[in-house]
Amino acid sequence: MNALKKSILYRLVFAVVIVGMWGYSFLTGHEDKDFYVQFQNEAKTVEGLAELITAAKALEEKDELSAPAALARAASADGKKLHAYVDIYGRNEPSNKAVAQFVFEGSQAKLRKGIDIQGGTEIIVSFDAAAATASGDRKLDDIRDEVLEILRNRVDQSGLVEAQLRPTGPNTISVTIPGKKPDYVAQFIKILQEAAKLSFHVVSDQSDALAEAEVNGVNPNTPASLKRVLLFEDEDNPLPEEQRILYVNRIAEKLAGKHVKNAQPTMGEFGGYEVSLSFNQEGARLFGEITQENVNRRLAVVLDGTVFSAPNINEAILGGNASISGNFSQHEANQLSIKLRCGNLPVDIRIDGQFTTDPQLGQAAISSGILSIYVGFGLTLLGLLMYYRGSGAIAFVALAVNIVLIFGTLTLVGATLTLPGIAGIVLTIGMAVDANILIFERIREELNVGKSFTTAMRVGYQRALVTILDANLTTFLTAFILAKVGSGPIKGFAVTLMIGIIATLFSALFVTRIIYDIMVAKNNVKTLKMMQLLSNCRVDFLSRRKAAAMLSIAVAILGAITLVTRNSNALSIDFRGGTMVTIPVEQSAEVDAIASVLSEADKRFSTARVVSKGTADDRMIEITIPEVTSQEEDGAGGDIRQAVATILIAKFPDMGIQANTGNQQEIGPAVGSRFRSQAFWAMVCSLLGILIYISFRFELSYAVGAIAALIHDVFICTGLFCLPIPLLIGERQISLPVIAALLTIIGYSLNDTIVVFDRIRENIGLHKDRPFNEIVNLSLNQTLARTVLTSVSTGIVVVTLYLLGGGALNDFALVLLLGIVVGTYSSLFVATPVMMIVHRKREAAKQAEREAAAVAASSANKATA
């Protein structure tokens, strides 16, 4: 076997292993498993296993415990060690609680579907308004907003959960999470509910004597300056009672949770996990003073009233670091670290209720959306096969590998798949199709000049490589910045896009090359048969740039007028809140049908958002409208709730709605000021990153042209989307799915522009004697076929989604469709002309400098002579 064939074999095996492993991770990790079945599957022995599971299930039902807590307690009560059944790598004899948590995490789906796709659980959080404002120092809304931000931070740092948080009253907050399993929800509630109040108390020198007296039944006569606390006890390793009782100074030290700069889970000395703390500058100073003044005394670390550790101070600690030990499981240490990093809640919160919610997109919209994606991708692949023949089949393999790698990676990182994430996948598929088209077109160009298939394939890949890397790395940089600075749907979109870009590079540059190399090695392919459209184009694009500029300005003005005229009416409930009506029902109906009926019956409900939620025995319909109009538009004192109930009773008698039931309340926006601020800075940082990267890879004029095209595309698409055109577009509003689509447009437009710029750069080196205008026109014509093919291929999927998808999917598809058209237009008539204007000015400035230098040199020579 020669070296070439060995190389092909090794690369083929590597590709098959990678795809197989990623495919396996998705197939085994996209659905939840039963906790006890998972425990049975992982158990090393069956001895006593059935009895243990039976006891755990009984405890779970009797004490209303989660399955992991019930299993750990059942094992401890029976004197069993769960590590005898299940090993945890790197842990020596972990606690029952740690093993149960490990099994639970293994039973959970690693890839979750978001609230919009699968529904979830809504948790109503509240706090005592009177107690919170008793001091009179702060307003109730300010306290609620602080609680909201702390909870949002905890949620965001818990992983790619994609939860939704919004205020629903002066002292209430709604937190909706993907997932409905009680064990998962219970753990999430724990993340939300614990206050995470950290304090430090010096242990009294009398503590041991007072504890011993108490254990012996003698009244310890505790001094008023001290208070009794209990040291945390591990169920698996109980402490003697006298060792658990501590008497500490009643007044805590000045050091508190607000001084914690960072908290991270670390492996403890004896195998369990602990939380390492690092303090800010003031905290480090306070901690140094406390330890310096209390050498040879104990310092109790108290969290939410429980002493987790009380180590002896052997010497002053001036480094600003401490730790909380408690033989935590990895999960517990991680969650505790998150709560400490996010800060302690200013008030005690309570859980007022929880409800399961149906998918926000509606089941009919989801079903039609899935059908449209299948149809769209099927038509796209059929088009590739017809146009590129055998190479189209290779593109099909590359796309299949791409999708497997994307979903496999999303599963491995434990992501939550939402509509913004799907937007990232749609953009990735478009870029993957584009990468394959770039390669095929480059190979065709080499074949057209008479090169052999082997040479054409090799040179085609070499020339396409630079373009593909530039386009994908620019988009990857943008996504990376969005992921770092943004949150919520922006972060979800960005993470999915980054994963997709890496998968695209692997499938387009590595997998397809292996297939072509196999074809070359077998020596049974002499050429590639492909259709060819738009060959030898000689369109003078630059001569039309003024007309294009006038068109862009006219459409931009129209869009600006539309946005100004509609004002806040252009924004959905996500951005401005509104009125929420909750009506109990005996039997639910399809939410899309309810929304349609309300929209037809009353113009106030034209943009109403409908969600079905509740339990099996207690269902309700939640209708949210973006304006609080009960007094302004409903006549003399009537309310929205009654208007909604009247319409639904008439149209859906089987729902069993009573006329005077339900409630109505004002709610805040799902997208708060923090999200808007983060989104703004994410975009600013992304544009700055694009400016720097493209300036480095090309020159400043190219970067300015690319950014001009991005701003143009987003603004034009937003204006056209909001334009009220009856029958065609209708009166639509900017929502989170629309934001996801606009982000997709940014990536699509950027990819399109970089491909054109890369060809201009290449042609400058090949045609040094030709004027810059001619080179630009030549490059635009050379890439025109690729531009049209990529737009059509991606557009087929989006058009089917627009025609077959409903509700938010229809809005999403419409924005994408506008983006494909406008993005294609801008790469030809916006990015390149703007680049030329800046380029000419820079060249003119350089020429002036050269002439000035020449004059100065000439004058100096004359003076010397």
Secondary structure as UniProt FT lines:
FT   HELIX           3..29
FT   HELIX           35..42
FT   TURN            47..48
FT   HELIX           49..62
FT   TURN            63..64
FT   HELIX           67..77
FT   TURN            78..79
FT   HELIX           82..84
FT   TURN            89..90
FT   HELIX           96..107
FT   STRAND          112..113
FT   HELIX           115..118
FT   STRAND          120..127
FT   HELIX           129..132
FT   TURN            133..135
FT   HELIX           140..157
FT   STRAND          164..169
FT   TURN            170..171
FT   STRAND          172..178
FT   HELIX           182..193
FT   STRAND          198..203
FT   TURN            205..206
FT   HELIX           207..215
FT   TURN            216..217
FT   TURN            224..225
FT   STRAND          226..231
FT   TURN            235..236
FT   HELIX           241..244
FT   STRAND          245..249
FT   HELIX           257..259
FT   STRAND          260..267
FT   TURN            269..270
FT   STRAND          273..279
FT   HELIX           281..293
FT   TURN            294..296
FT   STRAND          298..303
FT   TURN            304..305
FT   STRAND          306..309
FT   STRAND          321..328
FT   HELIX           330..342
FT   STRAND          349..357
FT   TURN            360..361
FT   HELIX           363..388
FT   HELIX           390..412
FT   TURN            413..414
FT   STRAND          416..417
FT   HELIX           419..448
FT   TURN            449..450
FT   HELIX           453..485
FT   HELIX           488..505
FT   HELIX           506..511
FT   HELIX           512..522
FT   TURN            535..536
FT   HELIX           542..544
FT   HELIX           545..566
FT   HELIX           567..570
FT   HELIX           573..576
FT   STRAND          578..585
FT   HELIX           591..601
FT   HELIX           603..605
FT   TURN            606..607
FT   STRAND          609..614
FT   STRAND          619..625
FT   TURN            630..633
FT   HELIX           640..651
FT   HELIX           653..655
FT   TURN            659..660
FT   STRAND          663..667
FT   HELIX           673..697
FT   HELIX           700..722
FT   TURN            726..729
FT   HELIX           736..766
FT   TURN            768..769
FT   HELIX           772..782
FT   HELIX           784..804
FT   HELIX           808..829
FT   HELIX           831..864
//
